[in-house]
Amino acid sequence: MKSNSRPTLAALAVMAFATPASAQDLRASLAEDMPGLMELYRDLHAHPELSFEEHKTAAKLAKRMRDLGFEVTEGVGQTGVVSVMKNGDGPVVMLRADMDGLPVIEQTGLPFASKETATPASGVTTGVMHACGHDTHMAGFIGAAQLLVEHKDEWQGTLVMILQPAEELGLGAIAMIEDGLYTRFPKPDYVLAFHDAAAPAPAGTIGYTPGYALANVDSVDITVKGIGGHGAYPHTTVDPIVLGSAIVMKVQTVVSRNSSPLDPAVITVGSFHAGAKHNIISDEAKLQLTVRSYSDESRQLLLDGIRRVAKGEAITAGLPEELHPVVTVEDPYTPSTFNDPEFSEERAASFRARFGEERVMQWPAVMGGEDFSQFRRASPEDVKSMIFWISGTTDEMLTALNEEGKPLPSLHSPFWAPDAEKVVATGAEALAGAALDLMPRSGG
């Protein structure tokens, strides 16, 4: 049963720091679990599945959670898995990991590299790879579950552990919420997750960002109309390529001249398609944009600015209103991720006590997107949330970066092969340790 009250953050910090021996106990348990967790990681890495296709992955992990004693429900939000363990009165803590791979042909050279292929919505058959490290997330998640079961006498409350599909599409979290995540199952007081990172820091370093941590992600399509004709007689046409080019250049002024320089914003045109032959002016061009922001107000300013620029350039080109560009904003979008500042600082302080000052640092926000944001946004008055980073950068990568200036392979790269053992171990201990801090046993 969910308690009507929860300990203050200050009290939780005192409880966490008052029991340093538990950190040693947790780490000793984890050391025994790591060989099995790394075997699981290699299996997950070798057999990735695309978004909303994580059937085998979900079934495999659901069985492990049942074997640990959780009450497990599969098929939440299509392929999501919800595991619940009630252990007396107390807070409800939710831990999350994402499951999907990417349509990327792996080039890491690992002996357990993925050889899987699939045909996504694009219709193009491709390799599939865990190029974003979700395999480390899942292995760390299972590690945390094992630790919390092994140390069940040290916590009190309800543990909800979710395996989320389709993070890469930005659709999995909202699918689980719309399928009753907060109504069919205990509603959380706290939600935590980690993400591996290609960071200029040793593997196993924890990075955290209070406040806005990741951006709103909007996909915008602009269909630019024109009046086609012969390329030799442009005066008889309205060229949508020229009009589209003007829009491409002008939308940058929405960031540089309409948005505050203190409010980060990005508008990138990633695709421009028009025409089919050298000497024909087409009657249509299509643009695809990605738009990044943090606040809802900034997001609206950018989207309104794009619409205004598209219409203004059409008027300048002399197009009648019925031929003005059509601007479509994809819905749903991925909202920005906001880490509750006080909660994040308390968790970081607890991480420092557990891992040491040198392994925990504050990192700047990034313009990437993560639909982890949906779990707080679904109930911002009741749910405190935090997602933190764990560096997966190997010693070899760091040496090449620092001595040769060689860039780190990024997430989504076919070459991304993190130091999985350190990511998994750190993630498992961090998630389990945070849950123990947030669900202290009464009188403990």
Residue pairs with C-beta under 8 A, 6 or more apart in sequence:
1 86
1 89
1 158
2 91
2 92
2 158
2 186
2 187
2 189
3 89
3 90
3 91
3 157
6 91
6 189
7 15
7 91
7 440
9 342
9 343
9 346
10 346
12 346
12 350
12 437
12 438
12 440
13 346
13 349
13 350
13 437
15 437
15 440
15 444
16 350
16 353
16 436
16 437
17 350
17 353
19 444
20 353
22 151
22 154
22 436
23 353
23 354
23 433
25 151
26 147
26 151
26 429
26 432
26 433
26 436
27 429
29 146
29 147
29 150
29 151
30 143
30 147
30 425
30 428
30 429
33 143
33 146
33 147
33 428
34 143
34 421
34 424
34 425
37 139
37 140
37 142
37 143
37 146
37 424
37 425
37 428
38 139
38 420
38 421
38 424
40 64
40 138
40 139
40 142
41 135
41 136
41 138
41 139
41 420
41 424
42 112
43 60
43 112
44 57
44 130
44 135
44 138
44 139
45 110
45 112
45 113
45 114
45 130
45 135
45 420
46 112
46 113
46 114
46 115
46 116
47 56
47 57
47 114
47 116
48 57
48 100
48 101
48 102
48 114
48 116
48 128
48 129
48 130
48 134
48 135
49 55
49 56
49 57
49 99
49 100
49 101
49 116
49 118
49 128
50 100
50 101
50 102
50 103
50 118
50 120
50 128
51 100
51 165
51 166
51 167
51 168
51 169
51 171
51 172
52 78
52 79
52 100
52 165
52 166
52 169
52 171
52 172
53 79
53 100
53 118
54 79
54 99
54 100
54 165
55 79
57 99
57 138
58 74
58 79
58 80
58 81
58 99
58 163
58 165
59 74
61 81
61 99
61 138
61 141
61 142
61 163
62 72
62 74
62 81
62 83
62 163
64 142
64 145
65 72
65 81
65 83
65 142
65 145
65 161
66 72
68 145
68 146
68 149
69 85
69 149
70 83
70 84
70 85
70 145
70 161
71 83
71 84
71 85
72 81
72 82
72 83
72 84
73 81
73 82
73 83
73 84
73 184
73 185
74 80
74 81
76 82
76 162
76 176
76 179
76 180
76 181
76 184
77 164
77 165
77 172
77 173
77 174
77 175
77 176
77 177
77 178
77 179
77 181
78 165
78 166
78 172
78 175
78 179
79 99
79 165
79 166
80 162
80 163
80 164
80 165
80 172
80 175
80 176
80 179
81 162
81 163
82 160
82 161
82 162
82 176
82 181
82 184
82 185
83 145
83 160
83 161
83 162
83 163
84 158
84 159
84 160
84 161
84 185
84 186
85 148
85 149
85 158
85 159
85 161
86 158
86 159
86 186
87 152
87 155
87 156
87 157
87 158
87 159
87 439
88 156
88 157
89 156
89 157
90 155
90 156
90 157
90 158
90 439
90 442
91 157
91 158
91 189
91 190
91 438
91 439
92 157
92 158
92 159
92 160
92 186
92 187
92 188
92 189
92 190
93 157
93 158
93 159
93 160
93 188
93 189
93 190
93 191
93 192
93 434
93 435
93 438
93 439
94 160
94 161
94 162
94 188
94 190
94 191
94 192
94 375
95 141
95 144
95 145
95 159
95 160
95 161
95 162
95 191
95 192
95 193
95 431
95 435
96 141
96 161
96 162
96 163
96 164
96 191
96 192
96 193
96 372
96 375
97 134
97 137
97 138
97 140
97 141
97 162
97 163
97 164
97 193
98 134
98 137
98 163
98 164
98 165
98 167
98 172
98 193
99 134
99 138
99 163
99 164
99 165
99 167
100 134
100 165
100 166
100 167
100 168
100 169
100 172
101 114
101 116
101 128
101 129
101 130
101 131
101 132
101 134
101 168
102 128
102 129
102 130
102 131
102 132
102 168
102 412
103 118
103 120
103 122
103 126
103 127
103 128
104 126
104 127
104 128
104 129
104 131
104 412
104 413
104 414
105 126
105 127
105 129
105 414
106 113
106 114
106 127
106 129
106 131
106 414
107 414
107 415
108 414
108 415
108 416
108 417
109 417
110 417
114 127
114 128
114 129
114 130
115 127
116 127
116 128
116 129
117 125
117 126
117 127
117 128
118 125
118 126
118 128
119 125
119 126
120 126
129 414
131 411
131 412
131 413
131 414
131 416
132 168
132 196
132 411
132 412
132 416
133 195
133 196
133 392
133 411
133 416
133 418
133 423
134 167
135 420
136 196
136 392
136 418
136 420
136 423
136 424
136 427
137 193
137 194
137 195
137 196
137 427
138 163
139 420
139 424
139 427
139 428
140 194
140 423
140 424
140 425
140 426
140 427
140 428
140 431
141 161
141 163
141 427
141 428
141 431
142 428
143 424
143 425
143 427
143 428
143 429
143 432
144 161
144 427
144 428
144 429
144 431
144 432
144 435
145 161
146 428
147 428
147 429
147 432
148 155
148 159
148 432
148 435
148 436
151 432
151 436
153 441
154 436
154 441
154 444
155 435
155 436
155 439
155 440
155 441
156 439
156 440
156 441
156 442
157 438
157 439
158 186
159 435
159 439
160 185
160 186
160 188
162 176
162 181
164 172
164 173
164 176
165 172
165 175
165 176
166 172
166 175
167 173
167 370
167 371
167 372
170 217
170 332
170 333
170 334
170 369
170 371
171 332
171 371
172 371
173 371
173 372
173 373
173 374
173 375
174 332
174 371
174 374
177 374
177 375
177 378
181 378
182 188
182 378
182 379
187 379
187 382
187 383
188 375
188 383
189 382
189 383
189 384
189 438
190 343
190 383
190 384
190 385
190 438
191 372
191 375
191 376
191 383
191 384
191 385
191 386
192 347
192 385
192 386
192 387
192 388
192 431
192 434
192 435
193 372
193 387
193 388
194 387
194 388
194 389
194 390
194 427
194 430
194 431
195 370
195 387
195 388
195 389
195 390
196 389
196 390
196 391
196 392
196 411
196 418
196 423
196 427
197 207
197 389
197 390
197 391
197 392
197 393
197 411
198 391
198 392
198 393
198 397
198 408
198 409
198 410
198 411
198 413
198 416
198 418
199 205
199 207
199 363
199 389
199 391
199 393
199 408
200 393
200 398
200 401
200 408
201 207
201 361
201 391
201 393
202 391
202 393
202 395
202 398
203 391
203 392
203 393
203 394
203 395
203 418
203 419
203 422
203 423
204 359
204 390
204 391
204 419
204 422
204 423
204 425
204 426
205 359
205 360
205 361
205 390
205 391
206 348
206 351
206 355
206 359
206 360
206 361
206 388
206 389
206 390
206 391
206 426
206 430
207 361
207 362
207 363
207 388
207 389
207 390
207 391
208 339
208 344
208 347
208 348
208 351
208 360
208 361
208 362
208 363
208 386
208 388
208 389
209 339
209 344
209 362
209 363
209 364
209 365
210 339
210 340
210 341
210 344
210 345
210 362
211 338
211 339
211 341
211 344
211 365
212 294
212 295
212 336
212 337
212 338
212 339
212 365
213 337
213 338
213 339
213 365
213 366
213 387
214 336
214 337
214 365
214 366
214 367
214 368
214 369
214 370
214 372
214 373
214 387
215 264
215 266
215 292
215 293
215 294
215 336
215 365
215 366
215 367
215 368
215 369
216 291
216 292
216 293
216 294
216 296
216 298
216 299
216 333
216 334
216 335
216 336
216 369
217 290
217 291
217 292
217 333
217 334
217 369
218 290
218 291
218 292
218 293
218 299
218 302
218 303
218 329
218 330
218 333
219 288
219 289
219 290
219 291
219 329
219 330
219 333
220 288
220 289
220 290
220 291
220 303
220 306
220 327
220 328
220 329
220 330
221 286
221 287
221 288
221 289
221 327
221 328
221 330
222 244
222 247
222 286
222 287
222 288
222 289
222 306
222 310
222 325
222 326
222 327
222 328
223 284
223 285
223 286
223 325
223 326
223 328
224 240
224 243
224 244
224 247
224 274
224 284
224 285
224 286
224 287
224 310
224 314
224 325
225 240
225 283
225 284
225 314
225 319
225 323
225 324
225 325
225 326
226 237
226 238
226 239
226 240
226 241
226 243
226 281
226 282
226 283
226 284
226 285
226 319
226 323
227 237
227 238
227 283
227 319
227 323
228 237
228 240
228 280
228 281
228 282
228 283
229 236
229 237
229 280
229 281
230 236
230 237
230 279
230 280
230 281
231 278
231 279
231 280
231 281
232 279
234 281
237 281
238 317
238 318
238 319
238 323
239 281
240 274
240 281
240 282
240 283
240 284
240 285
241 274
241 275
241 281
241 282
241 285
242 317
243 285
243 313
243 314
243 317
243 319
243 325
244 272
244 274
244 285
244 287
246 313
246 316
246 317
247 287
247 309
247 310
247 313
247 325
248 269
248 272
248 287
250 309
250 312
250 313
251 267
251 269
251 289
251 305
251 306
251 309
252 267
253 309
254 265
254 267
254 301
254 302
254 305
254 306
254 309
255 265
255 266
255 267
255 302
258 301
258 305
259 265
259 298
259 301
259 302
259 305
263 293
263 294
263 295
263 298
264 292
264 293
264 294
264 365
264 367
265 292
265 293
265 298
265 302
266 290
266 291
266 292
266 293
266 367
267 289
267 290
267 291
267 292
267 302
267 306
268 289
268 290
268 291
269 287
269 288
269 289
270 288
270 289
270 290
271 286
271 287
271 288
272 285
272 286
272 287
272 288
273 285
273 286
274 282
274 284
274 285
274 286
275 281
275 282
275 285
276 282
289 306
291 299
291 302
291 303
291 306
292 367
292 369
293 299
293 301
293 302
293 336
294 336
294 365
295 336
299 336
303 329
306 327
307 327
310 324
310 325
310 327
311 324
311 325
313 325
314 323
314 324
314 325
315 324
334 369
334 370
334 371
334 373
335 371
335 373
335 374
335 377
336 369
336 373
337 369
337 370
337 372
337 373
337 387
338 373
338 376
338 385
339 385
339 386
339 387
340 376
340 384
340 385
340 386
343 384
343 385
343 386
344 386
344 388
347 386
347 388
347 434
347 437
348 360
348 362
348 388
350 433
350 434
350 437
351 359
351 360
351 388
351 430
351 433
351 434
352 359
352 360
354 429
354 430
354 433
355 426
355 429
355 430
359 426
363 389
368 411
370 387
372 385
372 387
375 383
375 385
376 383
376 384
376 385
388 430
390 422
390 423
390 426
390 427
390 430
391 423
392 418
392 419
392 420
392 422
392 423
393 408
393 418
393 419
394 417
394 418
394 419
395 419
397 408
397 409
400 406
401 407
401 408
409 415
409 416
409 417
410 416
